[in-house]
Amino acid sequence: MASVVTSSYTPGIILGVFFGIVARISMLRTDYRQYPTYPHGRIIHLALGVIAAALGALAVPSLLDKQYTAVTFLTLAAQQFRDVRNMERETLTRIDSMELVPRGATYIEGIAMVFEGRNYMVIFTSFTAAFCGIVFDWYWGAAAGVGALLISNYFKTGKSIATIADVEHADIRVDGPDLYVGDIYIMNVGLEETRRIIAERGLGCIIRPKNKNSRVTLSNLGQRQAILHDACTIMGVYRDSGEPALTPMAKLDMNDGRLGVFLLPQEKNKETAKAVLSKVPILESAVRMPSEAHVRQGDQL
C-alpha cells in the first residue's frame, strides 16, 4: 500500500478520512434510549467509524492505480461490519431481558441493522470526498464531502408513526373486570386494587391508520412492542417486576385496524403521550405494502 499512497493522493485521502469521521460523528447520537452508552459504547462506534473512513478513502488511490486486488479488503470490512451487527443484536437481547417493558426482537434487529448500515454510509462519504479531491482538486473534494454528509444524514432517520397514522387521546374505561381504551378491549383485570390503580393512573390513546398499508404495519407485534417501549422509556411506567396486571398493552380493533394503546406512565399527561406515540420510529421489518401486490379481483394468492 506504500506505493499507492503517494504525495499527490495525500490531500484527497486526508479529506476522505476527515469527512468520513465527521459523517460517523453526525450519525452517532445517544438519545432517550441511552444507546449507545456513553462513553464506552460511543468510543467503540467512533473507532469503527475511523476504520470505515480510512477504508473508503484508501480505496480511491487503489482503483486509480489499477491495483484492483487491494480493493478486496473492502469485503473483509463488510464482514467486520456484519459482526458489529451481530454484536449489537446479542448485546441488546441480553439487556432486553432486564427491561420492565422490553424492546422486542424486531426493534433490536432494526437497531443492529442501523449500526451496520451507517458504517457503509461512512465509506460512501469518505470515498466520495477522496475521489473528488484526488481526481479534481481539494476544494471539489470538500464540496463533495459536504454533499455526501447531507445525503448520509438524510438517510439516517426513517419515518415515524405520524406519517402513517393519526394519534388521538381515548378514555380508559373499566367495565367490571374488563379494561377498554375507548371502545377497544384491552384485557381482563381481576383484582379490585389493580382496577383502582388503572382507573387512577391509566392513560389511553388510539392510533388510527391512514390506509391499508398502515393498518398492516400497525398490526405487526414488533411494531406494537416498539410503541410501548418508547412510550414507557420517555414517560416512565408505574409498575415493578412480578406485576403482569400492570403491564402496558396495545390491542387491535379487528374491524377497522385501529390500535388501542394502554399506558401506566409515571407522569400522566395526555398531550405528551400523543407527541411521544407520534414520534415512535417505524421499524423497517414491520413495514408491509399489500397495495403493491396488484392482485386482480378473482386471482388467488
N, C-alpha and C positions, 0 to 999 in steps of 0.2 A: 504493500500500500504506500510505501515511501515515494515510489516513482509517480504515483497518482496525485498525491497532494503536493503539487508544485506551487511555486510562489504566485503564479498567475491565478491559481484557483483559490488561494488563501482568503481573499476578501469575500468571495462568494460563499465559501464554506462557513466562515465566521458569521455571515449574515444568516445563512440557513439554520445554523445551530441556535443563534440568538432568537430568531423568530419562532423556532420550534419550541424552545424553552418558554418563551412568552405565551405561546398557544396553550401549553400544558398548564401554566400557572393560571391563565384566564379561565380554563375549563375545570379547575380544581377548586371546589368550594365545600367547606364544612357548614352545612345548614342545620335546620331543625332536627334532622335525622341523626346528627352528630356522627356522620360517616363521610369520608374517612376521619378517623380520630386525630386529634391534634395533641402533640406534634408528630408522633412516630408514624401514624398512618399516612400523613401528608408527605413526610420525608421519603417513604417508600415509593409513592406515586410520582413525586418530583424526580427522584433518581431514575426511575423508569422513563420519565419524560425526557431527561437529558440523553439517555441512551437512544431513544427513538429519534430525537432531533439530530444526533450525530449520524445515525444510520441514514436518515433521509438526505442529509447534506452530502455525505461521502458517496452516496450512490450516483450523484451527478458527474463528478470527475471520472468515476469508473466507466460510466456509459460513454462519455466524450472521448476517452482514451481507448474505447473499444475493448475494455477489459471486462467482458461480459460475465466471466466466471466469478468476478468479485462481487457481482450483484446478487449471487446466490446466498450471500449471508443474510439477505432480507428474509429468506424462507426460514432461517434459524430464528430471526427476530419474531416472525409471525408465530412460531411455535412457542417462544417465550411468552408472548402476549396471551396466547391461549392458556398457558399455565397460570398467568395472572388471573384470568377469568375463573379458572378452576379454584385458585386460592381464595378469591373473593367469595365464590359460592360456598365453599366449605366453611370459611370464617363466619359468614353471615348466618349460615344454617345453624352453627353451634350457638351463636349469640341469640338466635331467634327463640331457642327453647327457654330462654330466661326472660322473655318479654311477657308482660301481662296481656298484651294484645299483639300477637305475632304479626310479622310482615306477610308470611306465607311464601311458598316456593316460587310462585310466579313473580312476585315483587323482587325476590332475591335474584332470580335469574335475570331479570331486567337490569338490576344494578350491576351485576357481574358483566353483562353484555356491554353496558355503557363504559365501564373501565377498560375493557379490551378495545372497543371502537375508538375511544379518544386517543389511544396511543397511535392508531393508524392516522387519525387526523393530524397528529403532531408530525408524523413522517410526511404527510402531504404538504403541510405548511413549510417545513424545512426544505423539502425537495423543491418546491415552487420558488422560494426565495433564493436558494442556492443556484438553481438553474438560470433564472433571470439575471442574477448577479454575475455569474460566470460568462454566460453567452453574450449579454449586452453590457451592462455596467452596474456598479454598485447601487446607484440610485434607482435603477429599474428593479433591482433585487429587493430594495427596501419597499418600493411601491407594490411589488408582487407579494411580498411578505405581509403587508398590511391588508391587501385584498384577501389573501389566504386566511388571515386571522379572522376577518369578518365572516368568511364562509364557515370556518370552524365553529365560531360562536353562534352562528345561525343554526347549525345542526346540533348544538349541544343540548338544546331544550326542546322537548317534544310538546305534544298537545296536552291540555288539561280537561277535566270533566266539563268545564264551562263551554267548551267548543262542541260537545256532543249532546249536552243535556241542560235542562234548567233545574236549579235547586230552589226549593221553597220550604219554608217552615211548616211543620204539622204538629198538632197537639198530640200529647201522649194520653192514651185512654186505657184504663184498667177496668175491664168488664168482668167482674168475678175473678176467676184465675187467668183470664185471657188478656194479653197485652197487645194493644194496637198502636200503630203510628198512623194517624188519620184513619183511613178505612182499611189499612193493610195489616193483616195479622202477623205478629212477630213471634210470640211464644207463649207457653203456659207458665204461670208463676204460682207456685203452690203456697209459699209461706206468707202470712199476713205482714210480717215485719219487712220482708223483701218488697211487697207491694207498696208499703208505705214509703220506703226509700226511693223506689222508682217514681212514684207519684210526686215526691218532693224534689228529687234531683234529676229526673229523666228529661231528656231533650230529644225531639224527633224532627227529622227532615225527610222530604220526599224528593227523589231525583227523577225527573221526567225526561225520558229520551226524546230527541228531536226527530229521529227517523228509525227505520227498522235495523239499520246497521248499528246505531247507537244502542238499540234495545238488546241486540245480541251481545254487544260488548259489555254492557252493564250486568248481564246475566252471568258473565264469567265469574266463577268463585274466587279466582285470584284477584280480579279487579275489585270485587267487593271487599276482600280482606285488606287490600291496599287502602281503600277508602277508610275503613275502620281504624287501621293502624295509624295513618297520617292524622286523622281527627283526634285520636287519643294521645298521640305524641305531642301535638300542639296544645290541646285543651286539657290534657290530663284525663285520668279515668278514676272514678270513685269505686274502687274495688281492690281486693287483695287476692292472693292465691288461695285456691280452695273454695271460691265463691262462684260457681257456674251460673247461678241465677242472676248475677250482676255483670254478665258478660255483654258488651255491646254487640249488636247484631244488625244484619242487613238482609231483608227478605223482599222477594219479588211479588208484585201483583201479577198473577199468571194471565190475566185478561188483557192488560194493556202494556205490560213491561215496566211499569213504574217500580222504583226501588225505594222501599221504606227503610230508613236508617235510624236505629235506636242507639242513643249515646247516653253515657253517665259521666259527664265531664266534671272536673273539679271546679271549673268556672262556667256557670250556666249563663250563656249569652247567645241568643238566637242569631244575631247578625254575624257574630264571629263564626258560629258553626256554618252558616251559609257560605261565608267567604272561604273558610277552610276547605269545605267539601268541593267548592267550585274550582279550587286550585290543585286538587289531587291529580297527579300525573296519570295519563292513560298508559297502561302497560302495553308494550308492543305485542307481546304474545297473547294479549287478551282481545286484540282488535280482530273483528270479523266483518266481512263485507258481503252479505248474501245478495245484495242488489247487483253485484258484479257478476253473478252466475249466468245471467241472460238465459234462464230456463224458460222455454216456451210453455204456454199452457197445454197441459196434456203430456208433457215429457216426464219421464220417470228418472229420478236420480239413482 
